[in-house]
Amino acid sequence: MNKAYLLIGGNMGDRLANLEMAKLAIQKEIGPILINSSIYETAAWGKEDQPAFFNQALIIETNLIANDLMMTLLAVEKNMGRIRQQPLGPRTIDLDIIFFNDQIIQTENVTIPHPQMQKRNFVLTPLNEIAPDYIHPILKRSIAQLLMDCEDPLLCIKK
């Protein structure tokens, strides 16, 4: 059984309902959610002229390999109405793999660990709530350490 660390989020429509629908789809299509963080609200990162995001970190178990997990997450996004029009643009739902076991993976379809996660409070804050001692397999630092050193000025507010 594989353990994956996911970040789910969105800023369009009923943000809370979209997170709940995504979690139901993940449990149905991928595997059980072992732990979920609180939900955090954060201003949009990188493209500020859009509504704030709700984000939540999950730890799940799955029989899927990383590539198949990514393809399944993309299918869930599409089924929930996600349209990829512009990078960093508004979205109903965004499902990202942050870590997969302790593996380092770089393929055409997936890069794990997520290459920008250490620069983003909206990833680190919920992840720190559920896995502060997890060691980043490339940076060799804990989530708690990465959060302390993160220079992202955007605040994550627990909802």
Secondary structure, DSSP 8 states (H G I E B T S, - for coil): -EEEEEEEEE-SSSHHHHHHHHHHHHHHHT--EEEE---EEE--SS--SS--EEEEEEEEEESS-HHHHHHHHHHHHHHTT----STT---S-EEEEEEETT--EE-SS-EES-TTGGG-HHHHHHHHHH-TT-B-TTT--BHHHHHHH-------EE-
